[in-house]
């Protein structure tokens, strides 16, 4: 599991087997560059080897979690 840094951008994927969201790696372009690759990675939860390309990779900016909870 990656240690997420407040304000930083990450590339994420959703496992095609167990549907768990996972960090692929930090997005050094801060959400601006085009993804033009396919990454084959194992799921940290179910160990499924999946291939993820620009159609399914998500960008995520880590923000402070809400305090007090939302209803």
Steps between C-alpha positions, in 0.01 A plus 500: 500500500628846407522782754286775346612862532245777546458702178694258279357337187495125438405259223258236622323195366206288604579128509298329227453198729416632849427867412741639763639850420879505518783745441713419198761772566534878555393718206801729459309710243246602768212374288599671174677247276336248268534136600623299204592162647363174634609384844480137608488483879386255767219601734622548858176347632413203275832464306324506163738610221318761296592726208389862533525769233402865463132408465482366856782671692366777723667815626465576868611798707532409867313749715444531872221275616183664627477541876179411677370284219239584239145379504 
